[in-house]
């Protein structure tokens, strides 16, 4: 019996683009009125203001033009992936990465199993702190070297990094791009309900780590050293420590810039470009060797970077067809007629469904919180629980939706097929959804405010 295989990621995303364009002919065009929120500075919808607008179906030519528009919208992320991916390829070609990983594994002799929990906790923490997503893609060379030296399958690199970050972001008490914006729009104090969220975050990350470790150990193979790695060791002998120190300093500057200075993707890109140039020269590659390393990195990461733009094009088509608000209104309206607990779980399901066409967590919060806040008040549902339903519904959907450009790019960069990922992630996703449901129902039971 043949095993089912999902279409190529590019085919899958183009299919969603075509579907979005087709829906613009089927669904009525409509919009909510919007006003600027003084707290967040974002344009938010006005509850009850949905109205029909003239139909604007997206034709075949317009749909094709929306693909480069999506790439342009995602340009900052795309170029971050190119420059950072090139930089880490240069670092890899100096031999420093394998040298550092081998040093780490020597010190952890007999305790290699702790590497996955440490990596997962690191990325889950970054997901919880700053919604880390696209920034992970350029780290693929580092992650692959680590997993290869451990003998773990490449899927483990995706699970321990992007997967852990998605879980951390979904259950976070402080993620400014999800729970932070949602609480502001719901007029809740920032960090309110933090202890409740932190307890469920710890359980969720533990579940994810156990699932990742179980998969890794069951599919472990004998590590191999390639001729290219042997050559890199010879060429960079004696300089590996300096390159690794340079990389650690870069990560420290990166963390400070993102968390304290409010860096955007452009500043991150510039930092990683400096890392690549400095590492190449310091590691003995020379100017030409460094340039060739960047080119090799560009070539290897190009497909992953382009997928981000194609995923963005889906939302561009939906917006051009004026049907995003129609979809939101159609999904949210029936919730008013449900009992409180079922309405809360319905909100979680709605947020999951909405995250497929609206893959931005902050954008989804801006779109749905002003609608669901008055609805929650009307039916007697705590606003805090409403925000929980948003977090779990939208955040955990990141693990399974093919419209998540970061996930698709990570899978492509690591050579993992989407159906392989789904086979791994479905059981964990189901358990985490049940955990989210327990948190929502428990929040209602204890009167979480």
N, C-alpha and C positions, 0 to 999 in steps of 0.2 A: 504494500500500500504506500502510495506516495505521500510524503509529508507536505502539509500545506506551507506555501511560502508566500509571504507578503510581497507585493511589487517592490521594485527598487525604490529607495527613499525619494528620489527625484520624481519618479512616476506617481508615487503616493501623494506628494505635495501638489504636483500639477493637477492631479485628480481632484483634490480639495479646492483648488483655484477654479477649476471648471464647474464644480458643484456650487461654489459660492456665486459664480456668475449666473448659473441656471436658476438658483433661488431668487435672484433679483427679478426674474420674469414671473415667478410664481407667488412670492410673498408680497403683500402690499407695502409700499414705501411709507415710512412714518418716522417721526422724530419727537423727542421730548424737548421742551424748552430748557435752556440752561442758564445758569448764573454763576458768577465767580464766588467761590467759597472764601470768606475772609481768613479762615484758619489755615487752610491748606494752599490757598492761592490757585486752586484748580477749578476748571469749569465743571460744575456738577449739574445733574438733571433735577428738574423740579417735579416732585411727585404729582401725579394726576394730570400732567400737561401733555401726555402723548396725543398726537394728532396725525392724521394722514397728510402726506405731501405728494406732489406730482410724482408719478412713477419715473424712475431713472434706471431702467434695465441696462446691465453692462453687456455690451455686444462683444463678439469675438475679438475685434481689433482692440477695443478698449481693455479687454481682459489681458491681452498680450502686453499692452503698454503698462499695465499695472504690475507686471513682473519686474521690469527695471525700476518702477516706482518703489516697489517693496524693497529692492536691493538698495536704492538710494536712502530710503527711510532707515534702513538698518546699517548704513555705511559705517558709522562709528564703531559698531560691534564687529562688522566684517573686517575692518582694517586692524582692529585690535587683535583679532584671531590671526590674521596674516603676519603681523609684525611680531607678536609674542610667539606664535608657532615657529617662525623663522629663527627667533632668538634661542628658543629651547632646542631646536635642531642643531644650532651651532654649539651650544653647551654640550649636547649629547655627542657630537663629533669630536670634541676634545677628549672624550673618555672620562670626564669628571663625574658624570651621573652614575655610570656603572661602578666607578671607583668608590663613590660615596655610598651607594647601595650595598656594595660588598663589605665595606667597613661597618655599616650598620648591621648587616646580617651576621658578621663575625662577632660583634658585641652581643647580638641577640641569639647566639648559637643555642639551639634547643628551645628557643622561645619565639620562633618566627611567627607563630600564630597570633602574637599580640600586635603584629604590624597592621593587620586589617582593622582591628578596633581603634588603634591610634589614628590611622588615616581617616577612618570614617568619622570619628569624633571631631577631628580637625575640620573636615568639610561640613559636617552637620553644624558645628559651631559657627562657621562662616556663613552658612545658609541662614541660621537663626539671627546672626548679627546684622548682615547686610544683603540678604537675599542673593548670595553668590550663585551665579548661573553661567552666563557666557564666558566669564573670566576663567572658568575651569578648562575650557576647550584647548587653549594653548599649552596646558600642562600635560597633555596626553603623552608626549615623549617621556616625561619624567615618570608618569604613572605606569606606562608600558614597560620601561626598564625595571622598575621596582617589581611589578607582578611577574615579569619574565624571569627575573633572578630568583623569585620565590617559587617559580614553577606553577603559578596560578594562571587560569585562563584569562584572556583579555577582557571578557565580560566583567570580571571582578574589578578591573580598573574603573569601569563606568559605575558599577554599584557602590564602590567605596568612596567615590568622589561626587559625581553629579547626583546619584541616587540619594546618598546621605545628605547632601546639601538641600535637595528638594524636601526630604523628610524634616530636616531641621527648620526650614523656612515655614513648612506647613503647621508645625506645632509651636512655633516661636512665640514668646511673650513680648519680644522687643523688635522684631523685624520691621524697620521703618517703611518698607515698600509694600507690605501687606497689612499686618495687624496695626501698624502705626497709622497709616492713612485711613484704614477702616474705622479705627476708634475715633480719630479726629472727626470724620464725617458723621459718625454716629453720636458725636458730642459726648464721648466717654473720656475720662482721664487717661492719659498715656500710662502704660504699664499696669492699668487696672486689670484685675483678674490674673496677675502675673504668676502667683503661686499655683493656681489651678493649672495654668498652661504649662508651667515648668514641670509639674508632676507628670503630666501626660507626655511632654517632650522627652523626658528621661525614659519612659516606657517605650515610646515609639522608636527612639534611636537604638535602644537595646534590642528590640524586635528586629530592626533592620540589620544590625551588626550580626546577630545570630544567623539570620537568613543568608547573609553574604558569606560568612565564615563557613557555613554548612555547604554552600555551593562550591566555594573555593577548595575546601579540603577534599570534596568528593571528586573534583575534576583536576586534581593536582598532577603534574607530570614532572619528569626530571629536567631541571634547568639546563640550558645549553648556552655555550659561548660561541658567538659567530666570529669568522675571520676579521670582519670589520671592527668588532670590538677589541680584538687582540691588537690590531693595527693602531686603533685609537689609544689604547693603553701605552703602546711603545712611543707614539708620537708625543703624548702629553705627560709622560712620566715626570714626576717632580713638580708639576704645576697644577695637579688636580685639586689640591687643598686650596690654592689661591682662587681657582675658578669657583669652587663650592662656597668659599667665604664670600665671594662677590655675589653669588646667587642668593645667599642668606641675607646679605645686606639689602639686595634688591627687594626681597620679599618683605623685609622690615619697612623699607621706604614705601612699598606698595600698600601695606596695611595701614601705615600712618596716613598716607595720602588719601586713601578711601574713607577711613573712619574719622579722621580729624580735619582734613583739608577739603573734604567734599569733592575729590577728584572725579572726573567723568572719564569716559573711555579714551578720549584723546590724550589726556595726561598719562593714563596707563600705557597706551601704545608707545608713547615717547620713551617712557621708562624702560620698557622691554626692548626697544630698539637699542638703547644705550647698553643694556645688559648683553645683548647678542654681539655687538661690536667689541665691547670690552672683553667678553669671555673669549671670543675668537682670537684676538690679538694676544691676550694673556695666556691662552692655552696653546699657543704655537701654531695656529692655523695660518697666520699671516693675513694680509688684506684680501688677497685673492681667495684664499681658502675660506675666510669668513664670509665673503660675498657668495661663494658657491654654496656654503652652508645655508645662508638665508634663502637662496633660490631653491634648494632642495626642500627646505621647510615650507616655502610658499607652495611648491608643487604638491607636497604631501597633505597640506591643510586646506588647499583651495576648495575642494568639494565640500568639506565641512562648513567652511565660511559661507559659501554660496547658499547652502541649505537654509541658513538663517534668513537671508533675503527672500527666498521663495516662501518660507513660512509666514513672513511678514506680509507678503503679497495677498494672502488669503484675506486678512483683515482689511487691506486696502480695497479689495473688490467689494467686500460687504459694506464698507463705508460709502463707497461710490454709488452702490445700489440703494443706499438709504434703508437698509433692512436690519442693521444691528439693533436699533432701538425697537423695531418690530419684534425681533426674536426675544429680546429682554422682556418686553411688555407681555408677550404671549406666554412666556414661561412663569412670570411672577404673578400675574392676575389670579390664577386659580387658588393660590395659597391662602387668600383671605377667607376662604370657605372651609378651611380645615381646622380641627382642634389644635390646641397650642403645640403639643408634642409632635404631632404629624406635620404641622406647618413648619416647625423648626427642621425636621428631617427633610421635608420637601424643599426648604431653602438650601439645604446641603446638596440635594440632588440637582436643583436648578443651577447652583454655582458650579457643580461639576459639568453639567451640560453646556453652560455658557463659556467655560474655559476652553472648549474646543475651538469656537470661532473667535474668542477674545483671549489670546494666550498671554496677555500682560496682566499680572496680578494687581498692580497699582491701577491700571486702566479699568479692570473689572470692578475694583473697589469703588472707584470714582463713578462708575456707571450704575452700580446696584445699591450701594449703601443709602443714597437719598431716597430710593424707592422702597426699600425694605425697612428702613427705620420707622416711618409713620405706620407702615403695615404691622410691624411688631408691636408698636404702642397700641394699635387698634385691637389686636387680638390678645394682648396681655403677655406677650413674650419679651423676656429680658433682652435689651439691646446687646448685652455682653454675649449672650448665647447666640444671637443673630450673627455676631462677628465670628464666633467660633464656627458656626455653620459655613460661613464664607471661607475661613481659613482652611478647614478640612476639605471642603468640596473642591475649591479652586486649586489649593496647594497640592493635594495628593493626585489630582488629575495630571499634574506635570509628569508623573511617573509613567503614564500610559498613553497620552495623546500624541499622535503623529504630527500634530500641528505645533508641538513644542520644538522650536528650532534648535534649542540647546541640546535636548535629548537626541534628536536625530543627527545633529552634528557630532556629538560624542560617540554615538554608535558607529557612524561612518568612519570617524577618525581611528577607532579601535578595531574596525573590521568586524563588527558584530551586527548580524541581521536583526531586523525589528522583531520577527517572530521568535528568535532566540531570546531576546530581551523579554518579550511578553511571557514566554514560558517560565522564565525565572521570576518575573515580578508579580504575576497575577496572584499567587498565594499570599505574598507579603502585602500587596495592595489591599486584598480582601481583609486581612487581619487588621491593617491600619485603619481602614474604613470603619470596621467594627469598633476599634478603639475610639475613633472620632465620634461615632454614634453614642458610645458610652459616655464620652465627655459632654456631648450636647444634652443627652437625657439626664445625666447626673447634674449638669448645671441647672437644668430646670427644677430638678428635685430639691436641690439645696438652696435655690433662690439666688444663684450667682448674679451679681450686679456689676 
